[in-house]
Amino acid sequence: MSDTIEKVKCLIIGSGPAGYTAAIYASRANMFPVLYQGEQPGGQLTTTNDVENFPGYPEGITGPEMMIELQKQAERFGTDVRHGWVTKVDFSGDIHKAWINEEKEIHADTIIISTGASAKYLNLPSEQKYLKLGGGVSACAVCDGFFYRNQEVVIVGAGDSACEEAHYLSKLCKKVTMLVRRDEFRASKIMAKRVKNTENIEILFNTETEEVLGDGQVVTGVRVFNNQTNEKHDIEATGFFVAIGHKPNTDIFKDYLDLDGTGYIINAKPGTSKTNVEGVFVSGDAADHVYRQAITAAGTGCMAALDAERYLAAKDSDFEFVTPTYN
């Protein structure tokens, strides 16, 4: 453990649209934020090939390019962006403590959590191959469904989110094949009824994925098997969507912050970024299990920085509150 303790006004844990937006606002408010990028600098968007639904990019942009631009914008206003990740915190006292890579200790007046959530995958080698290639594997129909317009796709999942994403895809794609591992949905009856009544959705119960097929660059199909009969067959498809849930990256906060049953951080006051610990705020997918979009994450990053700024202004009469501007 380092003998040197660094003291900062604002520590931002995690990057991505939420973290970088919080950093932009915090920097412009004279909070001199320090941002640690985490294990996946840029967050989930670094695995997204094309982003076409974020305002301001009429021709679209790749996820990694967008994250580089957001980082540069945050650094332009003075954010100290650092490699490394927070491995431990202590919010039990008046001082908010965090440890970086289990070594460096930081004491922060305010902390903004932007650690996001990680999509769950089947972890098949073929699935991971085409996910990394950006060649047809996705965990977000709203983000990527547009690219499969008038094509045939496969989606895995049995809950409400899977049904919602399958129904969304059905409006864009020629055919959607839904793979359900059990003999029934886990989804609510109304959501299950919706997909069952959608003409171009085919539901295969008791069916699991054996392999994602492709030509080495893009997905061309999916090999599935019936877990009751062991019968196998191939399904032609250009897209493979996985909708089996997300895991919020919040484990290190569980001893101090209120979490729901899945691990998402609960906002202490709806409509704000506040947590149950004063001076600790949350933005992005670490608290959002509904929308999970880059633009909503960026919006909550703004909220967290403004909430942190007002907290500092109320606590420290010498802190100069900077009126937010749009330019």
C-alpha positions as CSV (number, residue, x, y, z in Angstrom):
1,M,0.0,0.0,0.0
2,S,1.4,3.4,-1.0
3,D,2.4,5.8,1.8
4,T,1.2,8.7,-0.3
5,I,-2.4,9.6,-0.3
6,E,-3.7,11.8,-3.2
7,K,-6.6,14.2,-2.4
8,V,-8.9,15.2,-5.2
9,K,-12.2,17.2,-5.5
10,C,-13.8,14.8,-8.0
11,L,-12.9,11.2,-8.8
12,I,-14.7,9.6,-11.7
13,I,-14.6,5.8,-11.7
14,G,-15.0,4.4,-15.2
15,S,-15.1,5.8,-18.7
16,G,-17.6,5.4,-21.6
17,P,-20.2,8.0,-22.5
18,A,-21.3,8.5,-18.8
19,G,-17.8,8.9,-17.4
20,Y,-16.5,11.2,-20.1
21,T,-19.5,13.4,-20.1
22,A,-19.3,13.7,-16.3
23,A,-15.7,14.6,-16.8
24,I,-16.5,17.3,-19.4
25,Y,-19.0,19.0,-17.1
26,A,-16.9,18.6,-14.0
27,S,-13.8,20.0,-15.7
28,R,-15.8,23.1,-16.9
29,A,-17.0,23.6,-13.3
30,N,-13.5,23.9,-11.9
31,M,-13.7,20.5,-10.1
32,F,-10.4,19.2,-11.6
33,P,-11.7,15.7,-12.0
34,V,-9.4,12.6,-12.1
35,L,-10.9,9.8,-14.2
36,Y,-9.7,6.2,-14.1
37,Q,-10.7,4.4,-17.3
38,G,-11.2,0.9,-15.8
39,E,-10.5,-2.5,-17.3
40,Q,-12.2,-1.6,-20.5
41,P,-11.3,2.0,-21.4
42,G,-14.3,3.4,-23.3
43,G,-16.7,0.8,-22.0
44,Q,-19.0,-1.4,-24.0
45,L,-19.0,1.0,-27.0
46,T,-15.5,-0.1,-27.8
47,T,-16.9,-3.4,-28.9
48,T,-19.5,-1.7,-31.2
49,N,-18.5,-1.3,-34.8
50,D,-20.9,1.4,-36.0
51,V,-22.9,3.9,-33.9
52,E,-25.6,5.6,-36.0
53,N,-28.1,6.7,-33.3
54,F,-25.9,9.2,-31.3
55,P,-26.9,12.8,-32.1
56,G,-24.3,14.8,-34.0
57,Y,-22.9,12.1,-36.2
58,P,-24.9,12.2,-39.5
59,E,-22.7,9.7,-41.2
60,G,-22.3,7.5,-38.1
61,I,-19.1,6.7,-36.2
62,T,-17.4,3.6,-34.8
63,G,-17.7,3.1,-31.0
64,P,-13.9,3.3,-30.5
65,E,-13.6,6.5,-32.5
66,M,-16.4,8.1,-30.5
67,M,-14.7,7.2,-27.2
68,I,-11.4,8.7,-28.4
69,E,-13.2,11.9,-29.3
70,L,-15.0,12.0,-25.9
71,Q,-11.8,11.4,-24.1
72,K,-10.0,14.2,-26.0
73,Q,-12.9,16.6,-25.3
74,A,-12.7,15.8,-21.5
75,E,-8.9,16.3,-21.6
76,R,-9.3,19.6,-23.5
77,F,-11.0,21.1,-20.4
78,G,-8.5,19.7,-18.0
79,T,-9.7,16.2,-17.0
80,D,-6.8,14.0,-15.7
81,V,-7.5,10.7,-17.6
82,R,-5.5,7.8,-16.2
83,H,-5.1,4.1,-17.0
84,G,-6.0,1.7,-14.2
85,W,-9.0,0.8,-12.2
86,V,-10.5,1.1,-8.8
87,T,-10.2,-2.2,-6.9
88,K,-11.5,-1.2,-3.5
89,V,-13.5,1.6,-1.9
90,D,-14.4,2.8,1.6
91,F,-17.4,5.0,2.0
92,S,-17.9,4.4,5.7
93,G,-16.6,7.8,6.9
94,D,-16.7,11.4,5.9
95,I,-13.8,10.9,3.5
96,H,-14.5,8.9,0.4
97,K,-11.6,6.5,-0.1
98,A,-10.6,4.5,-3.2
99,W,-7.7,2.3,-4.1
100,I,-6.3,2.1,-7.6
101,N,-4.9,-1.3,-8.7
102,E,-4.9,-2.3,-4.9
103,E,-2.0,0.1,-4.4
104,K,-2.6,3.9,-4.7
105,E,-5.0,5.5,-2.2
106,I,-7.1,8.4,-3.2
107,H,-9.3,10.6,-1.0
108,A,-12.1,12.4,-2.9
109,D,-14.5,15.1,-1.9
110,T,-16.9,13.6,-4.5
111,I,-17.1,10.4,-6.5
112,I,-18.9,9.7,-9.7
113,I,-19.5,6.0,-10.5
114,S,-19.6,5.3,-14.2
115,T,-18.6,1.6,-14.2
116,G,-21.4,0.5,-16.5
117,A,-22.7,-3.0,-17.0
118,S,-21.4,-5.9,-19.0
119,A,-23.6,-7.9,-21.3
120,K,-23.8,-11.6,-20.7
121,Y,-22.8,-13.8,-23.5
122,L,-22.8,-17.6,-24.1
123,N,-19.0,-17.5,-24.2
124,L,-18.8,-19.9,-27.1
125,P,-15.5,-19.5,-29.0
126,S,-17.3,-18.9,-32.3
127,E,-19.5,-16.3,-30.6
128,Q,-16.6,-14.4,-29.1
129,K,-14.7,-14.6,-32.4
130,Y,-17.4,-12.8,-34.4
131,L,-18.1,-10.4,-31.5
132,K,-14.5,-9.2,-31.6
133,L,-14.6,-9.0,-35.4
134,G,-17.7,-6.9,-35.3
135,G,-19.1,-9.4,-37.8
136,G,-22.6,-10.1,-36.7
137,V,-22.8,-10.8,-32.9
138,S,-24.5,-8.2,-30.7
139,A,-26.1,-7.8,-27.3
140,C,-28.2,-4.8,-28.3
141,A,-31.0,-5.0,-30.8
142,V,-31.8,-1.3,-30.5
143,C,-28.1,-0.4,-31.2
144,D,-27.5,-2.7,-34.1
145,G,-30.8,-4.0,-35.4
146,F,-30.8,-1.4,-38.2
147,F,-27.8,-3.0,-39.9
148,Y,-29.9,-6.2,-40.4
149,R,-32.8,-4.6,-42.2
150,N,-34.6,-7.2,-44.4
151,Q,-32.3,-9.9,-43.3
152,E,-32.7,-13.1,-41.2
153,V,-31.4,-13.1,-37.6
154,V,-31.3,-15.3,-34.5
155,I,-31.8,-14.1,-30.9
156,V,-31.1,-16.1,-27.7
157,G,-33.1,-15.4,-24.6
158,A,-36.4,-16.1,-22.8
159,G,-37.1,-13.0,-20.5
160,D,-38.9,-9.8,-21.0
161,S,-35.8,-8.1,-22.5
162,A,-35.3,-10.9,-25.0
163,C,-39.0,-10.7,-26.1
164,E,-38.8,-6.9,-26.4
165,E,-35.7,-7.1,-28.5
166,A,-37.1,-9.9,-30.7
167,H,-40.2,-7.8,-31.3
168,Y,-38.1,-4.8,-32.1
169,L,-36.0,-6.8,-34.6
170,S,-39.2,-8.2,-36.2
171,K,-40.0,-4.7,-37.4
172,L,-36.7,-4.5,-39.2
173,C,-35.8,-8.0,-40.3
174,K,-37.3,-10.5,-42.7
175,K,-37.3,-13.2,-40.1
176,V,-36.4,-13.6,-36.4
177,T,-35.7,-17.0,-34.9
178,M,-35.8,-17.0,-31.2
179,L,-34.0,-19.7,-29.2
180,V,-35.5,-20.5,-25.8
181,R,-33.5,-23.0,-23.7
182,R,-36.5,-24.3,-21.7
183,D,-40.0,-25.3,-22.8
184,E,-41.5,-22.0,-21.8
185,F,-40.7,-18.3,-21.5
186,R,-39.4,-16.6,-18.4
187,A,-41.0,-13.4,-19.6
188,S,-44.3,-12.0,-18.5
189,K,-47.4,-13.4,-20.2
190,I,-48.1,-10.2,-22.1
191,M,-44.5,-10.1,-23.5
192,A,-44.6,-13.8,-24.4
193,K,-47.9,-13.4,-26.1
194,R,-46.6,-10.5,-28.2
195,V,-43.8,-12.5,-29.7
196,K,-45.9,-15.6,-30.2
197,N,-48.4,-13.4,-32.2
198,T,-45.8,-11.8,-34.4
199,E,-45.9,-13.5,-37.8
200,N,-42.2,-13.3,-38.7
201,I,-40.9,-14.5,-35.3
202,E,-40.2,-18.3,-35.1
203,I,-39.8,-19.6,-31.5
204,L,-37.7,-22.8,-31.0
205,F,-38.2,-24.1,-27.4
206,N,-35.7,-26.5,-25.7
207,T,-33.1,-25.2,-28.1
208,E,-29.6,-24.1,-27.5
209,T,-26.7,-22.8,-29.5
210,E,-23.8,-25.1,-30.4
211,E,-21.9,-22.8,-32.7
212,V,-22.1,-19.5,-34.5
213,L,-21.2,-20.1,-38.1
214,G,-19.4,-17.7,-40.4
215,D,-17.0,-17.2,-43.3
216,G,-14.2,-16.0,-41.1
217,Q,-15.4,-12.3,-41.3
218,V,-19.1,-12.3,-40.8
219,V,-21.9,-14.5,-39.4
220,T,-23.6,-16.7,-41.9
221,G,-25.7,-18.9,-39.6
222,V,-26.1,-20.7,-36.3
223,R,-25.9,-24.4,-35.4
224,V,-28.4,-25.3,-32.7
225,F,-29.5,-28.4,-30.9
226,N,-32.6,-29.6,-29.2
227,N,-31.6,-30.3,-25.6
228,Q,-34.3,-33.0,-25.3
229,T,-33.6,-35.0,-28.5
230,N,-30.0,-33.8,-29.2
231,E,-31.1,-33.3,-32.8
232,K,-29.0,-30.6,-34.5
233,H,-29.6,-28.3,-37.4
234,D,-28.3,-25.1,-39.0
235,I,-30.2,-21.9,-39.3
236,E,-29.2,-19.3,-41.9
237,A,-28.7,-15.9,-40.4
238,T,-26.6,-12.8,-40.8
239,G,-27.0,-11.6,-37.2
240,F,-26.8,-13.4,-33.8
241,F,-28.3,-11.4,-30.9
242,V,-27.7,-12.4,-27.3
243,A,-30.4,-11.2,-24.8
244,I,-29.7,-13.2,-21.6
245,G,-29.1,-10.2,-19.4
246,H,-26.5,-7.7,-18.1
247,K,-24.3,-7.7,-15.0
248,P,-23.7,-4.2,-13.6
249,N,-20.0,-3.7,-12.6
250,T,-20.8,-2.7,-9.1
251,D,-19.4,-5.5,-6.9
252,I,-16.8,-3.3,-5.1
253,F,-19.6,-0.9,-3.9
254,K,-22.0,-3.5,-2.4
255,D,-20.8,-3.0,1.2
256,Y,-21.7,0.8,1.0
257,L,-24.3,1.5,-1.6
258,D,-27.9,0.3,-2.0
259,L,-28.1,-2.2,-4.8
260,D,-31.1,-4.0,-6.3
261,G,-31.4,-7.7,-6.6
262,T,-29.4,-7.8,-9.8
263,G,-26.7,-5.4,-8.6
264,Y,-27.7,-2.1,-10.1
265,I,-27.1,0.9,-7.9
266,I,-30.4,2.4,-6.6
267,N,-30.8,6.2,-6.9
268,A,-31.5,7.6,-3.4
269,K,-33.8,10.2,-4.9
270,P,-35.5,9.5,-8.3
271,G,-34.6,12.0,-11.0
272,T,-31.1,12.6,-9.6
273,S,-27.8,10.8,-9.6
274,K,-27.5,10.7,-5.8
275,T,-26.8,7.4,-4.0
276,N,-27.4,6.6,-0.3
277,V,-24.0,8.0,0.5
278,E,-23.6,11.7,0.4
279,G,-21.0,12.9,-2.1
280,V,-21.2,9.7,-4.1
281,F,-23.1,9.8,-7.4
282,V,-23.9,7.3,-10.1
283,S,-24.3,7.6,-13.9
284,G,-24.8,5.4,-16.9
285,D,-25.5,1.6,-17.0
286,A,-24.4,1.0,-13.4
287,A,-27.8,2.3,-12.4
288,D,-29.8,2.0,-15.6
289,H,-31.3,-1.4,-16.4
290,V,-34.1,0.0,-18.7
291,Y,-32.6,2.1,-21.5
292,R,-28.9,1.2,-21.6
293,Q,-28.1,3.6,-24.5
294,A,-25.0,5.7,-25.1
295,I,-27.1,8.9,-25.2
296,T,-28.9,8.2,-21.9
297,A,-25.6,7.3,-20.3
298,A,-24.2,10.6,-21.4
299,G,-27.2,12.4,-20.0
300,T,-26.8,10.9,-16.6
301,G,-23.1,11.7,-16.7
302,C,-24.1,15.4,-17.0
303,M,-26.5,15.0,-14.1
304,A,-23.9,13.4,-11.9
305,A,-21.4,16.2,-12.5
306,L,-24.0,18.9,-11.8
307,D,-25.2,17.1,-8.6
308,A,-21.6,16.7,-7.5
309,E,-20.9,20.4,-8.2
310,R,-23.9,21.5,-6.1
311,Y,-22.9,19.2,-3.3
312,L,-19.4,20.8,-3.2
313,A,-20.9,24.3,-3.4
314,A,-23.2,23.6,-0.4
315,K,-20.4,22.0,1.6
316,D,-17.6,24.4,0.9
317,S,-18.3,28.2,0.8
318,D,-15.0,28.8,-0.9
319,F,-15.9,26.6,-3.9
320,E,-17.1,28.7,-6.8
321,F,-20.3,27.4,-8.4
322,V,-19.9,27.7,-12.1
323,T,-23.3,28.3,-13.9
324,P,-23.7,25.5,-16.5
325,T,-23.7,26.7,-20.1
326,Y,-24.5,24.9,-23.3
327,N,-21.4,26.0,-25.3
